[in-house]
Amino acid sequence: MAEGTTVCLFLLSLWCSASVTTAVQRSDIFPYGTPSGDLTLAEGDDETSKVLTLPRPLYFYNTQFSELYVATNGIISAQDLPMEKQYVDDGFPTDFPVVAPFLADLDTSGGRGQIYYRLTETPSVLNRVSQEVHRGFPDARFTPTHAVVATWENVGAYEEQSRQAGPTNQVNTFQAVIAYDETDSYALFLYPEDGLHFFGTRPKESYNVEIELPARVGFSRGEITYFLFSRQEGPHYGVTSDQQSVKNLYQVGNTGSPGVWLFHIGNSYSFDNIVPAAVSGLLAHPRPEGYDNIKDTTTPEYGEFEEYPDSNIDPENEEEEEEEEEDYPVTTGDPEFQPPGGADRTPESPLEPERRDPAPYYPPEENAEPENHGRRADTTLTYEPRYVPEHEGRQYQTPPPRPPPETYPEGGPLRPGEPQPQSPLEVVDQYQYTAPQGQAPPTSLVVMWSAWRKRKSTLTPE
């Protein structure tokens, strides 16, 4: 029994030792230095490399870039960098394209560290990057054709020369690899186990104040120009947010190996923001407290579909609308507006028309043609009207003759306010007018003018 227990304990300890993943060592990062064909950046506080002209453009986000620059302050840029005071002490993101494995105020003056960089097509480097990509992105179809390797070895933080104490021995070592093919780009950040000894730098403008800015790690697209003169902040992605997250860079990772970080940084078709690698579908590195409220992307987020109801009607407004409708009830008591069949008669369905009472029926006469109610006739239509004899009850009767103006049939004398009947007009000769017998001559203008003219002719001698 004791032997079996001993064997189980031995197997358990062996399994635990095998399952523990050791951090990446300095000897495990990509080869660098002069023997590997690297170029060396000049010593100094704010130095930028010569332009690296790429034989084939790479995609950073969804934009092509054909040049890269390596800078002292722990960044790689797709354009020539401005002076460090415009970005090194500012927050993230930057206003120019940046790949930042460790953005801080670094200094290599006095032989404190070296910065190496190269553009390579070495198969060993490309194959290793390809393996890392397929481990972090199992569904990726990526075969790199070129890679840029940049290594910051034993670099220190900027320190004021006027300080009495000498420079500190705290130095950092880290590496960045950017690999790409025709359509995709990926970036690897490597932090050896003994590589990070300081996690931020003091700002130059307030160096005497005990303030330390944590290093910024991530990616920034920079400002994007719209309509020639308008600029807008582009998308960005941050890996670190405070000093503790900087310390975690060599303790955890997102590829299954502590200190190794992999990101998808560009695509030729559609690319909104940086995509970190994941192990077993979960991020390998722990998120700091309150991280869920921090957005790594500037792309606007939208709520789930369930948050939006199918109808845009507000329940309170709906009740108000119902009350307003009740303020205007349907009028059914007015006899002048009653529908056919009574006030209580309503259509059986919304699509069924109201039923109307049929018109009175008159039996047709003998040998009478049937009436055509809106139906197409079987006979050929002609332009001659067709007359159908009507029923006796509907025969047209000639109205009685109109009584003369002097008589008042059945009504007696005219009532007050009724119009007086007028006699028909007579054609009068304006020169020889004779009034009817028994009537006084009318006093119209025509008659007066005729009488004046006649009188004038009698007075005027011939």
Secondary structure, DSSP 8 states (H G I E B T S, - for coil): -HHHHHHHHHHHHHHHHHHS-----GGGS---SGGGT-EE--SSSS-B---EEEEEEEEEBTEEEEEEEEETTTEEESS----GGGTTTS-SS-SS-EEEEEES-EE-GGG--EEEEEEE--HHHHHHHHHHHHHH-TT-----SEEEEEEEEEEEE---TT-SS-----EEEEEEEEEE-SSEEEEEEE--TT--S--EE--GGGTTSS--EE-EEEEE--EEEETTTEEEE--EEES--SHHHHHTTTT--SSSSTTEEEEEEEESS---S-EE--BTTB-SS---TTGGG--S-SS-----GGGS-S----HHHHHHHHHHHHTS------GGG--TT-TT---SSTTS-------------TT-----SS---SS---SS-------GGG----------TT--TTT-S--TTS-----------SSS----TTS-----HHHHHHHHHHHHHHHS--
